[in-house]
C-alpha cells in the first residue's frame, strides 16, 4: 500500500495549500522510507535526502499541473498580452486615428 501511494500522482486537493502539500509530501516520504527500510540497518542522511528530493520534484510537477496553476498562468498571459497590445496601440495611436480608427466603438 505504501509503495502504491508513493507511486501515485498528487491529487489537486493535496497541492491546494502549502500546509496540505507539506503533509502529503511528508506522508509519502515516510511511507517510502518505511517500505525501503524493513528493519534493516539505519538509512543514511544521503538516502533520506535523495528520497525527499525525488518526492519534492513530483510535488512541484503536480503543482505545475494543477488547475490553480493553469488559471494563474492564463491570467498572467492575459495581462502580458494586454499590456503589449496597449503599448503598440499607444505607440501607433496617431497613425491609426489618421486612418479613421476612433477611440471607442459604438
Biopython code that builds the backbone (N, CA, C, O; Angstrom):
import numpy as np
from Bio.PDB.StructureBuilder import StructureBuilder

atoms = [
    (1, "UNK", "N", (0.820, -1.207, 0.000)),
    (1, "UNK", "CA", (0.000, 0.000, 0.000)),
    (1, "UNK", "C", (0.856, 1.260, 0.000)),
    (1, "UNK", "O", (0.551, 2.221, -0.706)),
    (2, "UNK", "N", (1.935, 1.257, 0.796)),
    (2, "UNK", "CA", (2.813, 2.427, 0.860)),
    (2, "UNK", "C", (3.468, 2.685, -0.482)),
    (2, "UNK", "O", (3.593, 3.834, -0.906)),
    (3, "UNK", "N", (3.888, 1.616, -1.155)),
    (3, "UNK", "CA", (4.512, 1.785, -2.463)),
    (3, "UNK", "C", (3.504, 2.300, -3.481)),
    (3, "UNK", "O", (3.853, 3.098, -4.350)),
    (4, "UNK", "N", (2.239, 1.844, -3.377)),
    (4, "UNK", "CA", (1.219, 2.320, -4.304)),
    (4, "UNK", "C", (1.018, 3.820, -4.152)),
    (4, "UNK", "O", (0.971, 4.541, -5.148)),
    (5, "UNK", "N", (0.898, 4.300, -2.916)),
    (5, "UNK", "CA", (0.680, 5.731, -2.670)),
    (5, "UNK", "C", (1.891, 6.536, -3.132)),
    (5, "UNK", "O", (1.744, 7.621, -3.695)),
    (6, "UNK", "N", (3.104, 5.994, -2.891)),
    (6, "UNK", "CA", (4.316, 6.709, -3.277)),
    (6, "UNK", "C", (4.400, 6.882, -4.788)),
    (6, "UNK", "O", (4.947, 7.872, -5.274)),
    (7, "UNK", "N", (3.854, 5.909, -5.538)),
    (7, "UNK", "CA", (3.923, 5.982, -6.985)),
    (7, "UNK", "C", (2.793, 6.769, -7.610)),
    (7, "UNK", "O", (2.852, 7.094, -8.796)),
    (8, "UNK", "N", (1.769, 7.082, -6.845)),
    (8, "UNK", "CA", (0.618, 7.801, -7.374)),
    (8, "UNK", "C", (0.926, 9.284, -7.554)),
    (8, "UNK", "O", (1.764, 9.866, -6.865)),
    (9, "UNK", "N", (0.221, 9.858, -8.497)),
    (9, "UNK", "CA", (0.333, 11.300, -8.672)),
    (9, "UNK", "C", (-0.429, 11.993, -7.546)),
    (9, "UNK", "O", (-1.342, 11.424, -6.949)),
    (10, "UNK", "N", (-0.037, 13.217, -7.276)),
    (10, "UNK", "CA", (-0.723, 14.005, -6.245)),
    (10, "UNK", "C", (-2.086, 14.427, -6.761)),
    (10, "UNK", "O", (-2.234, 14.794, -7.927)),
    (11, "UNK", "N", (-3.071, 14.374, -5.894)),
    (11, "UNK", "CA", (-4.401, 14.884, -6.220)),
    (11, "UNK", "C", (-4.387, 16.398, -6.047)),
    (11, "UNK", "O", (-3.568, 16.946, -5.309)),
    (12, "UNK", "N", (-5.301, 17.059, -6.733)),
    (12, "UNK", "CA", (-5.373, 18.522, -6.659)),
    (12, "UNK", "C", (-5.544, 18.981, -5.218)),
    (12, "UNK", "O", (-4.975, 19.997, -4.818)),
    (13, "UNK", "N", (-6.319, 18.245, -4.441)),
    (13, "UNK", "CA", (-6.564, 18.618, -3.047)),
    (13, "UNK", "C", (-5.282, 18.587, -2.213)),
    (13, "UNK", "O", (-5.173, 19.298, -1.214)),
    (14, "UNK", "N", (-4.318, 17.769, -2.621)),
    (14, "UNK", "CA", (-3.067, 17.654, -1.870)),
    (14, "UNK", "C", (-2.118, 18.824, -2.128)),
    (14, "UNK", "O", (-1.219, 19.076, -1.326)),
    (15, "UNK", "N", (-2.306, 19.526, -3.216)),
    (15, "UNK", "CA", (-1.399, 20.625, -3.557)),
    (15, "UNK", "C", (-2.103, 21.973, -3.512)),
    (15, "UNK", "O", (-1.579, 22.975, -3.999)),
    (16, "UNK", "N", (-3.284, 21.988, -2.927)),
    (16, "UNK", "CA", (-4.101, 23.197, -2.866)),
    (16, "UNK", "C", (-3.492, 24.272, -1.979)),
    (16, "UNK", "O", (-3.637, 25.463, -2.256)),
    (17, "UNK", "N", (-2.806, 23.857, -0.906)),
    (17, "UNK", "CA", (-2.188, 24.823, 0.001)),
    (17, "UNK", "C", (-0.827, 24.294, 0.440)),
    (17, "UNK", "O", (-0.550, 23.100, 0.329)),
    (18, "UNK", "N", (0.016, 25.190, 0.937)),
    (18, "UNK", "CA", (1.338, 24.775, 1.391)),
    (18, "UNK", "C", (1.244, 23.780, 2.540)),
    (18, "UNK", "O", (2.030, 22.835, 2.615)),
    (19, "UNK", "N", (0.288, 23.989, 3.430)),
    (19, "UNK", "CA", (0.120, 23.089, 4.560)),
    (19, "UNK", "C", (-0.252, 21.684, 4.092)),
    (19, "UNK", "O", (0.329, 20.698, 4.546)),
    (20, "UNK", "N", (-1.217, 21.598, 3.188)),
    (20, "UNK", "CA", (-1.625, 20.287, 2.659)),
    (20, "UNK", "C", (-0.494, 19.634, 1.873)),
    (20, "UNK", "O", (-0.276, 18.426, 1.967)),
    (21, "UNK", "N", (0.214, 20.438, 1.105)),
    (21, "UNK", "CA", (1.330, 19.905, 0.328)),
    (21, "UNK", "C", (2.396, 19.313, 1.250)),
    (21, "UNK", "O", (2.914, 18.227, 0.987)),
    (22, "UNK", "N", (2.718, 20.017, 2.314)),
    (22, "UNK", "CA", (3.733, 19.531, 3.253)),
    (22, "UNK", "C", (3.283, 18.226, 3.907)),
    (22, "UNK", "O", (4.062, 17.278, 4.005)),
    (23, "UNK", "N", (2.025, 18.178, 4.354)),
    (23, "UNK", "CA", (1.526, 16.951, 4.993)),
    (23, "UNK", "C", (1.527, 15.775, 4.025)),
    (23, "UNK", "O", (1.951, 14.676, 4.383)),
    (24, "UNK", "N", (1.059, 15.995, 2.815)),
    (24, "UNK", "CA", (1.010, 14.923, 1.819)),
    (24, "UNK", "C", (2.407, 14.443, 1.465)),
    (24, "UNK", "O", (2.668, 13.243, 1.376)),
    (25, "UNK", "N", (3.290, 15.393, 1.266)),
    (25, "UNK", "CA", (4.654, 15.029, 0.900)),
    (25, "UNK", "C", (5.342, 14.283, 2.040)),
    (25, "UNK", "O", (6.016, 13.281, 1.800)),
    (26, "UNK", "N", (5.183, 14.756, 3.274)),
    (26, "UNK", "CA", (5.806, 14.099, 4.423)),
    (26, "UNK", "C", (5.298, 12.666, 4.560)),
    (26, "UNK", "O", (6.079, 11.752, 4.823)),
    (27, "UNK", "N", (4.000, 12.470, 4.385)),
    (27, "UNK", "CA", (3.437, 11.127, 4.487)),
    (27, "UNK", "C", (4.016, 10.214, 3.418)),
    (27, "UNK", "O", (4.381, 9.073, 3.703)),
    (28, "UNK", "N", (4.101, 10.703, 2.207)),
    (28, "UNK", "CA", (4.645, 9.887, 1.119)),
    (28, "UNK", "C", (6.118, 9.542, 1.358)),
    (28, "UNK", "O", (6.545, 8.410, 1.131)),
    (29, "UNK", "N", (6.883, 10.529, 1.818)),
    (29, "UNK", "CA", (8.307, 10.275, 2.089)),
    (29, "UNK", "C", (8.449, 9.239, 3.199)),
    (29, "UNK", "O", (9.231, 8.297, 3.072)),
    (30, "UNK", "N", (7.708, 9.403, 4.270)),
    (30, "UNK", "CA", (7.779, 8.450, 5.379)),
    (30, "UNK", "C", (7.353, 7.053, 4.934)),
    (30, "UNK", "O", (7.985, 6.066, 5.311)),
    (31, "UNK", "N", (6.298, 6.962, 4.145)),
    (31, "UNK", "CA", (5.854, 5.658, 3.638)),
    (31, "UNK", "C", (6.942, 5.001, 2.790)),
    (31, "UNK", "O", (7.199, 3.805, 2.922)),
    (32, "UNK", "N", (7.570, 5.773, 1.932)),
    (32, "UNK", "CA", (8.641, 5.224, 1.092)),
    (32, "UNK", "C", (9.827, 4.776, 1.931)),
    (32, "UNK", "O", (10.388, 3.704, 1.703)),
    (33, "UNK", "N", (10.209, 5.605, 2.907)),
    (33, "UNK", "CA", (11.344, 5.247, 3.766)),
    (33, "UNK", "C", (11.055, 3.966, 4.541)),
    (33, "UNK", "O", (11.917, 3.092, 4.640)),
    (34, "UNK", "N", (9.855, 3.851, 5.088)),
    (34, "UNK", "CA", (9.490, 2.656, 5.849)),
    (34, "UNK", "C", (9.451, 1.419, 4.959)),
    (34, "UNK", "O", (9.878, 0.345, 5.382)),
    (35, "UNK", "N", (8.949, 1.552, 3.735)),
    (35, "UNK", "CA", (8.870, 0.393, 2.849)),
    (35, "UNK", "C", (10.258, -0.063, 2.395)),
    (35, "UNK", "O", (10.461, -1.247, 2.122)),
    (36, "UNK", "N", (11.197, 0.851, 2.313)),
    (36, "UNK", "CA", (12.563, 0.503, 1.917)),
    (36, "UNK", "C", (13.329, -0.085, 3.099)),
    (36, "UNK", "O", (14.115, -1.017, 2.933)),
    (37, "UNK", "N", (13.101, 0.450, 4.264)),
    (37, "UNK", "CA", (13.879, 0.089, 5.452)),
    (37, "UNK", "C", (13.631, -1.348, 5.891)),
    (37, "UNK", "O", (14.586, -2.120, 5.973)),
    (38, "UNK", "N", (12.415, -1.734, 6.170)),
    (38, "UNK", "CA", (12.041, -3.089, 6.594)),
    (38, "UNK", "C", (12.955, -3.661, 7.674)),
    (38, "UNK", "O", (13.325, -4.832, 7.590)),
    (39, "UNK", "N", (13.327, -2.890, 8.671)),
    (39, "UNK", "CA", (14.109, -3.397, 9.789)),
    (39, "UNK", "C", (15.585, -3.602, 9.508)),
    (39, "UNK", "O", (16.291, -4.208, 10.314)),
    (40, "UNK", "N", (16.054, -3.110, 8.386)),
    (40, "UNK", "CA", (17.471, -3.241, 8.047)),
    (40, "UNK", "C", (18.274, -2.207, 8.827)),
    (40, "UNK", "O", (17.788, -1.609, 9.786)),
    (41, "UNK", "N", (19.480, -2.018, 8.402)),
    (41, "UNK", "CA", (20.351, -1.015, 9.020)),
    (41, "UNK", "C", (19.730, 0.370, 8.843)),
    (41, "UNK", "O", (18.938, 0.592, 7.927)),
    (42, "UNK", "N", (20.091, 1.283, 9.715)),
    (42, "UNK", "CA", (19.568, 2.647, 9.565)),
    (42, "UNK", "C", (19.938, 3.230, 8.201)),
    (42, "UNK", "O", (20.980, 2.913, 7.628)),
    (43, "UNK", "N", (19.066, 4.075, 7.712)),
    (43, "UNK", "CA", (19.315, 4.718, 6.418)),
    (43, "UNK", "C", (20.230, 5.916, 6.627)),
    (43, "UNK", "O", (20.185, 6.581, 7.662)),
    (44, "UNK", "N", (21.050, 6.173, 5.636)),
    (44, "UNK", "CA", (21.963, 7.301, 5.729)),
    (44, "UNK", "C", (21.215, 8.602, 5.445)),
    (44, "UNK", "O", (20.175, 8.593, 4.786)),
    (45, "UNK", "N", (21.741, 9.711, 5.940)),
    (45, "UNK", "CA", (21.118, 11.009, 5.629)),
    (45, "UNK", "C", (21.060, 11.268, 4.123)),
    (45, "UNK", "O", (20.133, 11.920, 3.642)),
    (46, "UNK", "N", (22.040, 10.764, 3.380)),
    (46, "UNK", "CA", (22.046, 10.949, 1.925)),
    (46, "UNK", "C", (20.885, 10.207, 1.274)),
    (46, "UNK", "O", (20.248, 10.727, 0.358)),
    (47, "UNK", "N", (20.608, 8.989, 1.744)),
    (47, "UNK", "CA", (19.491, 8.220, 1.203)),
    (47, "UNK", "C", (18.167, 8.927, 1.497)),
    (47, "UNK", "O", (17.295, 9.022, 0.633)),
    (48, "UNK", "N", (18.035, 9.411, 2.706)),
    (48, "UNK", "CA", (16.814, 10.122, 3.088)),
    (48, "UNK", "C", (16.656, 11.386, 2.245)),
    (48, "UNK", "O", (15.567, 11.678, 1.751)),
    (49, "UNK", "N", (17.743, 12.130, 2.086)),
    (49, "UNK", "CA", (17.700, 13.361, 1.275)),
    (49, "UNK", "C", (17.339, 13.069, -0.164)),
    (49, "UNK", "O", (16.611, 13.837, -0.792)),
    (50, "UNK", "N", (17.839, 11.970, -0.693)),
    (50, "UNK", "CA", (17.547, 11.598, -2.073)),
    (50, "UNK", "C", (16.052, 11.317, -2.258)),
    (50, "UNK", "O", (15.452, 11.739, -3.247)),
    (51, "UNK", "N", (15.464, 10.609, -1.305)),
    (51, "UNK", "CA", (14.036, 10.307, -1.386)),
    (51, "UNK", "C", (13.212, 11.590, -1.237)),
    (51, "UNK", "O", (12.216, 11.773, -1.937)),
    (52, "UNK", "N", (13.620, 12.465, -0.338)),
    (52, "UNK", "CA", (12.910, 13.742, -0.165)),
    (52, "UNK", "C", (13.011, 14.567, -1.448)),
    (52, "UNK", "O", (12.013, 15.131, -1.897)),
    (53, "UNK", "N", (14.191, 14.643, -2.036)),
    (53, "UNK", "CA", (14.373, 15.410, -3.276)),
    (53, "UNK", "C", (13.522, 14.849, -4.407)),
    (53, "UNK", "O", (12.918, 15.598, -5.175)),
    (54, "UNK", "N", (13.481, 13.529, -4.501)),
    (54, "UNK", "CA", (12.676, 12.892, -5.541)),
    (54, "UNK", "C", (11.192, 13.221, -5.345)),
    (54, "UNK", "O", (10.489, 13.539, -6.304)),
    (55, "UNK", "N", (10.731, 13.144, -4.112)),
    (55, "UNK", "CA", (9.324, 13.436, -3.834)),
    (55, "UNK", "C", (9.018, 14.919, -4.059)),
    (55, "UNK", "O", (7.918, 15.266, -4.489)),
    (56, "UNK", "N", (9.988, 15.792, -3.771)),
    (56, "UNK", "CA", (9.808, 17.230, -3.990)),
    (56, "UNK", "C", (9.618, 17.520, -5.479)),
    (56, "UNK", "O", (8.794, 18.356, -5.849)),
    (57, "UNK", "N", (10.371, 16.838, -6.322)),
    (57, "UNK", "CA", (10.211, 17.011, -7.771)),
    (57, "UNK", "C", (8.807, 16.616, -8.201)),
    (57, "UNK", "O", (8.178, 17.306, -9.003)),
    (58, "UNK", "N", (8.319, 15.498, -7.663)),
    (58, "UNK", "CA", (6.968, 15.045, -8.002)),
    (58, "UNK", "C", (5.920, 16.052, -7.516)),
    (58, "UNK", "O", (4.956, 16.343, -8.225)),
    (59, "UNK", "N", (6.112, 16.572, -6.322)),
    (59, "UNK", "CA", (5.162, 17.539, -5.764)),
    (59, "UNK", "C", (5.136, 18.820, -6.597)),
    (59, "UNK", "O", (4.064, 19.348, -6.891)),
    (60, "UNK", "N", (6.307, 19.316, -6.974)),
    (60, "UNK", "CA", (6.357, 20.548, -7.784)),
    (60, "UNK", "C", (5.706, 20.329, -9.142)),
    (60, "UNK", "O", (5.023, 21.218, -9.651)),
    (61, "UNK", "N", (5.906, 19.167, -9.727)),
    (61, "UNK", "CA", (5.281, 18.871, -11.011)),
    (61, "UNK", "C", (3.757, 18.844, -10.863)),
    (61, "UNK", "O", (3.030, 19.325, -11.732)),
    (62, "UNK", "N", (3.291, 18.278, -9.756)),
    (62, "UNK", "CA", (1.845, 18.250, -9.501)),
    (62, "UNK", "C", (1.292, 19.661, -9.352)),
    (62, "UNK", "O", (0.206, 19.959, -9.850)),
    (63, "UNK", "N", (2.030, 20.527, -8.672)),
    (63, "UNK", "CA", (1.594, 21.918, -8.510)),
    (63, "UNK", "C", (1.542, 22.596, -9.876)),
    (63, "UNK", "O", (0.584, 23.304, -10.187)),
    (64, "UNK", "N", (2.566, 22.378, -10.685)),
    (64, "UNK", "CA", (2.589, 22.995, -12.023)),
    (64, "UNK", "C", (1.419, 22.537, -12.887)),
    (64, "UNK", "O", (0.939, 23.296, -13.730)),
    (65, "UNK", "N", (0.957, 21.308, -12.687)),
    (65, "UNK", "CA", (-0.126, 20.759, -13.495)),
    (65, "UNK", "C", (-1.502, 20.938, -12.858)),
    (65, "UNK", "O", (-2.495, 20.434, -13.382)),
    (66, "UNK", "N", (-1.569, 21.635, -11.757)),
    (66, "UNK", "CA", (-2.843, 21.800, -11.053)),
    (66, "UNK", "C", (-3.738, 22.818, -11.765)),
    (66, "UNK", "O", (-3.246, 23.666, -12.509)),
    (67, "UNK", "N", (-5.052, 22.732, -11.535)),
    (67, "UNK", "CA", (-5.966, 23.716, -12.121)),
    (67, "UNK", "C", (-5.629, 25.143, -11.692)),
    (67, "UNK", "O", (-5.756, 26.072, -12.489)),
    (68, "UNK", "N", (-5.207, 25.325, -10.459)),
    (68, "UNK", "CA", (-4.864, 26.665, -9.974)),
    (68, "UNK", "C", (-3.681, 27.240, -10.743)),
    (68, "UNK", "O", (-3.658, 28.428, -11.064)),
    (69, "UNK", "N", (-2.702, 26.392, -11.036)),
    (69, "UNK", "CA", (-1.535, 26.860, -11.797)),
    (69, "UNK", "C", (-1.940, 27.239, -13.219)),
    (69, "UNK", "O", (-1.471, 28.244, -13.753)),
    (70, "UNK", "N", (-2.804, 26.442, -13.829)),
    (70, "UNK", "CA", (-3.273, 26.762, -15.185)),
    (70, "UNK", "C", (-4.031, 28.087, -15.187)),
    (70, "UNK", "O", (-3.845, 28.908, -16.086)),
    (71, "UNK", "N", (-4.883, 28.298, -14.189)),
    (71, "UNK", "CA", (-5.636, 29.561, -14.096)),
    (71, "UNK", "C", (-4.697, 30.742, -13.893)),
    (71, "UNK", "O", (-4.859, 31.787, -14.523)),
    (72, "UNK", "N", (-3.720, 30.574, -13.017)),
    (72, "UNK", "CA", (-2.759, 31.656, -12.757)),
    (72, "UNK", "C", (-1.953, 31.967, -14.010)),
    (72, "UNK", "O", (-1.696, 33.134, -14.304)),
    (73, "UNK", "N", (-1.551, 30.944, -14.749)),
    (73, "UNK", "CA", (-0.782, 31.166, -15.965)),
    (73, "UNK", "C", (-1.635, 31.859, -17.021)),
    (73, "UNK", "O", (-1.153, 32.739, -17.734)),
    (74, "UNK", "N", (-2.901, 31.463, -17.121)),
    (74, "UNK", "CA", (-3.807, 32.101, -18.079)),
    (74, "UNK", "C", (-3.963, 33.590, -17.756)),
    (74, "UNK", "O", (-3.933, 34.426, -18.658)),
    (75, "UNK", "N", (-4.129, 33.921, -16.473)),
    (75, "UNK", "CA", (-4.249, 35.325, -16.067)),
    (75, "UNK", "C", (-2.975, 36.094, -16.381)),
    (75, "UNK", "O", (-3.026, 37.239, -16.829)),
    (76, "UNK", "N", (-1.831, 35.458, -16.144)),
    (76, "UNK", "CA", (-0.553, 36.088, -16.470)),
    (76, "UNK", "C", (-0.473, 36.363, -17.974)),
    (76, "UNK", "O", (-0.081, 37.453, -18.390)),
    (77, "UNK", "N", (-0.843, 35.379, -18.780)),
    (77, "UNK", "CA", (-0.803, 35.565, -20.234)),
    (77, "UNK", "C", (-1.743, 36.675, -20.678)),
    (77, "UNK", "O", (-1.377, 37.512, -21.502)),
    (78, "UNK", "N", (-2.957, 36.682, -20.130)),
    (78, "UNK", "CA", (-3.923, 37.725, -20.498)),
    (78, "UNK", "C", (-3.376, 39.108, -20.174)),
    (78, "UNK", "O", (-3.485, 40.028, -20.985)),
    (79, "UNK", "N", (-2.793, 39.256, -18.998)),
    (79, "UNK", "CA", (-2.236, 40.552, -18.583)),
    (79, "UNK", "C", (-1.066, 40.951, -19.486)),
    (79, "UNK", "O", (-0.977, 42.096, -19.927)),
    (80, "UNK", "N", (-0.173, 39.998, -19.755)),
    (80, "UNK", "CA", (1.006, 40.282, -20.575)),
    (80, "UNK", "C", (0.607, 40.661, -21.999)),
    (80, "UNK", "O", (1.129, 41.626, -22.558)),
    (81, "UNK", "N", (-0.311, 39.907, -22.581)),
    (81, "UNK", "CA", (-0.765, 40.194, -23.945)),
    (81, "UNK", "C", (-1.438, 41.564, -23.992)),
    (81, "UNK", "O", (-1.175, 42.356, -24.897)),
    (82, "UNK", "N", (-2.296, 41.841, -23.030)),
    (82, "UNK", "CA", (-2.993, 43.121, -22.993)),
    (82, "UNK", "C", (-2.013, 44.288, -22.881)),
    (82, "UNK", "O", (-2.159, 45.293, -23.576)),
    (83, "UNK", "N", (-1.024, 44.155, -22.012)),
    (83, "UNK", "CA", (-0.029, 45.216, -21.842)),
    (83, "UNK", "C", (0.754, 45.459, -23.128)),
    (83, "UNK", "O", (1.014, 46.609, -23.484)),
    (84, "UNK", "N", (1.129, 44.402, -23.819)),
    (84, "UNK", "CA", (1.894, 44.577, -25.056)),
    (84, "UNK", "C", (1.049, 45.194, -26.161)),
    (84, "UNK", "O", (1.528, 46.026, -26.930)),
    (85, "UNK", "N", (-0.215, 44.779, -26.234)),
    (85, "UNK", "CA", (-1.106, 45.377, -27.234)),
    (85, "UNK", "C", (-1.327, 46.855, -26.917)),
    (85, "UNK", "O", (-1.324, 47.689, -27.823)),
    (86, "UNK", "N", (-1.519, 47.186, -25.635)),
    (86, "UNK", "CA", (-1.691, 48.588, -25.239)),
    (86, "UNK", "C", (-0.489, 49.431, -25.643)),
    (86, "UNK", "O", (-0.655, 50.553, -26.119)),
    (87, "UNK", "N", (0.710, 48.910, -25.461)),
    (87, "UNK", "CA", (1.925, 49.636, -25.839)),
    (87, "UNK", "C", (1.969, 49.876, -27.339)),
    (87, "UNK", "O", (2.322, 50.969, -27.782)),
    (88, "UNK", "N", (1.616, 48.871, -28.121)),
    (88, "UNK", "CA", (1.610, 49.025, -29.579)),
    (88, "UNK", "C", (0.560, 50.047, -30.016)),
    (88, "UNK", "O", (0.815, 50.878, -30.887)),
    (89, "UNK", "N", (-0.608, 49.976, -29.410)),
    (89, "UNK", "CA", (-1.669, 50.911, -29.772)),
    (89, "UNK", "C", (-1.296, 52.337, -29.391)),
    (89, "UNK", "O", (-1.560, 53.270, -30.150)),
    (90, "UNK", "N", (-0.691, 52.512, -28.236)),
    (90, "UNK", "CA", (-0.268, 53.849, -27.797)),
    (90, "UNK", "C", (0.798, 54.404, -28.736)),
    (90, "UNK", "O", (0.783, 55.578, -29.106)),
    (91, "UNK", "N", (1.726, 53.519, -29.109)),
    (91, "UNK", "CA", (2.809, 53.952, -29.994)),
    (91, "UNK", "C", (2.273, 54.401, -31.355)),
    (91, "UNK", "O", (2.744, 55.389, -31.919)),
    (92, "UNK", "N", (1.284, 53.670, -31.879)),
    (92, "UNK", "CA", (0.783, 53.956, -33.223)),
    (92, "UNK", "C", (-0.593, 54.629, -33.230)),
    (92, "UNK", "O", (-1.284, 54.623, -34.248)),
    (93, "UNK", "N", (-0.982, 55.202, -32.103)),
    (93, "UNK", "CA", (-2.311, 55.791, -31.962)),
    (93, "UNK", "C", (-2.569, 56.902, -32.977)),
    (93, "UNK", "O", (-3.620, 56.924, -33.616)),
    (94, "UNK", "N", (-1.640, 57.802, -33.125)),
    (94, "UNK", "CA", (-1.833, 58.914, -34.060)),
    (94, "UNK", "C", (-2.034, 58.410, -35.488)),
    (94, "UNK", "O", (-2.912, 58.886, -36.207)),
    (95, "UNK", "N", (-1.220, 57.455, -35.880)),
    (95, "UNK", "CA", (-1.339, 56.898, -37.231)),
    (95, "UNK", "C", (-2.703, 56.223, -37.418)),
    (95, "UNK", "O", (-3.358, 56.403, -38.444)),
    (96, "UNK", "N", (-3.117, 55.451, -36.423)),
    (96, "UNK", "CA", (-4.407, 54.767, -36.513)),
    (96, "UNK", "C", (-5.566, 55.758, -36.600)),
    (96, "UNK", "O", (-6.523, 55.536, -37.342)),
    (97, "UNK", "N", (-5.480, 56.849, -35.841)),
    (97, "UNK", "CA", (-6.546, 57.862, -35.871)),
    (97, "UNK", "C", (-6.613, 58.554, -37.229)),
    (97, "UNK", "O", (-7.703, 58.850, -37.719)),
    (98, "UNK", "N", (-5.450, 58.816, -37.846)),
    (98, "UNK", "CA", (-5.463, 59.450, -39.178)),
    (98, "UNK", "C", (-6.055, 58.506, -40.235)),
    (98, "UNK", "O", (-6.509, 58.946, -41.291)),
    (99, "UNK", "N", (-6.042, 57.214, -39.931)),
    (99, "UNK", "CA", (-6.604, 56.239, -40.854)),
    (99, "UNK", "C", (-8.082, 55.954, -40.560)),
    (99, "UNK", "O", (-8.693, 55.091, -41.191)),
    (100, "UNK", "N", (-8.649, 56.693, -39.589)),
    (100, "UNK", "CA", (-10.088, 56.591, -39.327)),
    (100, "UNK", "C", (-10.482, 55.737, -38.127)),
    (100, "UNK", "O", (-11.671, 55.545, -37.871)),
    (101, "UNK", "N", (-9.514, 55.231, -37.400)),
    (101, "UNK", "CA", (-9.856, 54.431, -36.213)),
    (101, "UNK", "C", (-10.246, 55.404, -35.096)),
    (101, "UNK", "O", (-9.526, 56.368, -34.835)),
    (102, "UNK", "N", (-11.375, 55.155, -34.442)),
    (102, "UNK", "CA", (-11.842, 56.033, -33.371)),
    (102, "UNK", "C", (-11.460, 55.437, -32.017)),
    (102, "UNK", "O", (-11.151, 54.250, -31.911)),
    (103, "UNK", "N", (-11.488, 56.284, -30.982)),
    (103, "UNK", "CA", (-11.089, 55.865, -29.630)),
    (103, "UNK", "C", (-11.998, 54.745, -29.101)),
    (103, "UNK", "O", (-11.517, 53.713, -28.632)),
    (104, "UNK", "N", (-13.307, 54.965, -29.184)),
    (104, "UNK", "CA", (-14.254, 53.959, -28.677)),
    (104, "UNK", "C", (-15.288, 53.667, -29.727)),
    (104, "UNK", "O", (-15.752, 54.563, -30.431)),
    (105, "UNK", "N", (-15.652, 52.383, -29.828)),
    (105, "UNK", "CA", (-16.667, 51.974, -30.796)),
    (105, "UNK", "C", (-18.060, 52.195, -30.278)),
    (105, "UNK", "O", (-18.256, 52.578, -29.125)),
    (106, "UNK", "N", (-19.009, 51.956, -31.119)),
    (106, "UNK", "CA", (-20.419, 52.144, -30.743)),
    (106, "UNK", "C", (-20.899, 51.073, -29.837)),
    (106, "UNK", "O", (-22.060, 51.084, -29.429)),
]
sb = StructureBuilder()
sb.init_structure("model")
sb.init_model(0)
sb.init_chain("A")
sb.init_seg("    ")
for serial, (resi, resn, name, xyz) in enumerate(atoms, 1):
    if name == "N":
        sb.init_residue(resn, " ", resi, " ")
    sb.init_atom(name, np.array(xyz, "f"), 0.0, 1.0, " ", f" {name:<3s}", serial, name[0])
structure = sb.get_structure()
